[in-house]
Amino acid sequence: ERLTRLINQVLDMAKLESGRVDWNMRDLDLREPLREAIAATSQLFREKDVTLNEQLGSEPVPLHGDSDRLTQVFINLLSNAVKFSPKTTG
């Protein structure tokens, strides 16, 4: 799964650099792509014994954007966060 995600990210970067990215812009709740990213990276957190405290609130966070691209951004941020976090102690 990680290798597939990495390959897709490389392909997406190539598309970005060439200007051939397909954007699917729509109204959305920002919490949804964030929840998807948390679910996609949860195994990474478990493997490193790092706890992620999710506090997204109950109110929607309206945004006009591309949900898939936002999910990718959040996955990258969360993956880097766990990668550079020390293991939980105690």
C-alpha positions as CSV (number, residue, x, y, z in Angstrom):
1,E,0.0,0.0,0.0
2,R,2.8,2.4,0.8
3,L,4.6,1.6,-2.4
4,T,1.4,2.2,-4.4
5,R,0.9,5.5,-2.6
6,L,4.5,6.6,-3.3
7,I,4.2,5.7,-7.0
8,N,1.0,7.6,-7.2
9,Q,2.6,10.6,-5.5
10,V,5.5,10.6,-8.0
11,L,3.0,10.4,-10.9
12,D,1.0,13.3,-9.4
13,M,4.1,15.4,-9.0
14,A,5.0,14.8,-12.7
15,K,1.4,15.9,-13.7
16,L,1.7,19.0,-11.5
17,E,5.0,19.9,-13.1
18,S,3.7,19.5,-16.6
19,G,0.4,21.3,-15.8
20,R,-1.7,18.2,-16.6
21,V,-3.5,17.8,-13.3
22,D,-7.2,17.2,-13.3
23,W,-8.8,19.2,-10.5
24,N,-12.2,18.1,-9.2
25,M,-13.3,21.4,-7.5
26,R,-16.5,21.3,-5.4
27,D,-17.9,22.5,-2.1
28,L,-16.9,20.2,0.7
29,D,-16.4,19.8,4.4
30,L,-12.7,20.0,5.1
31,R,-13.0,17.4,7.9
32,E,-13.8,14.7,5.4
33,P,-10.5,14.6,3.5
34,L,-8.8,14.9,6.9
35,R,-10.7,11.9,8.3
36,E,-9.7,9.9,5.2
37,A,-6.1,10.8,5.6
38,I,-6.2,9.8,9.3
39,A,-7.7,6.5,8.3
40,A,-5.1,6.0,5.6
41,T,-2.2,6.7,8.0
42,S,-3.5,5.0,11.1
43,Q,-1.4,1.9,10.6
44,L,1.8,4.1,10.4
45,F,0.9,5.5,13.8
46,R,0.3,2.1,15.3
47,E,3.5,0.7,13.9
48,K,5.5,3.5,15.6
49,D,3.4,3.4,18.7
50,V,2.5,7.1,18.3
51,T,-1.0,8.3,19.4
52,L,-2.9,10.8,17.2
53,N,-5.6,12.7,19.0
54,E,-8.3,13.7,16.6
55,Q,-10.3,16.7,17.6
56,L,-12.1,17.9,14.5
57,G,-15.2,19.4,16.2
58,S,-18.8,18.9,15.3
59,E,-19.3,21.9,13.0
60,P,-18.6,21.5,9.3
61,V,-15.6,23.4,7.9
62,P,-16.9,24.5,4.4
63,L,-14.4,24.8,1.6
64,H,-14.4,24.8,-2.1
65,G,-11.6,22.5,-3.2
66,D,-10.5,19.1,-4.5
67,S,-11.1,16.5,-1.9
68,D,-8.7,14.0,-3.3
69,R,-5.8,16.5,-3.5
70,L,-6.5,17.7,0.0
71,T,-6.5,14.1,1.2
72,Q,-3.1,13.6,-0.4
73,V,-1.8,16.8,1.3
74,F,-3.0,15.6,4.7
75,I,-1.6,12.1,4.2
76,N,1.8,13.6,3.4
77,L,1.7,15.8,6.4
78,L,0.5,13.0,8.8
79,S,3.1,10.6,7.3
80,N,5.9,13.1,7.9
81,A,4.6,13.9,11.4
82,V,4.7,10.2,12.4
83,K,8.0,9.6,10.6
84,F,9.7,12.3,12.7
85,S,7.9,11.7,16.0
86,P,9.6,9.7,18.8
87,K,7.9,6.5,20.0
88,T,5.5,6.9,22.8
89,T,7.2,6.2,26.1
90,G,5.8,5.0,29.4
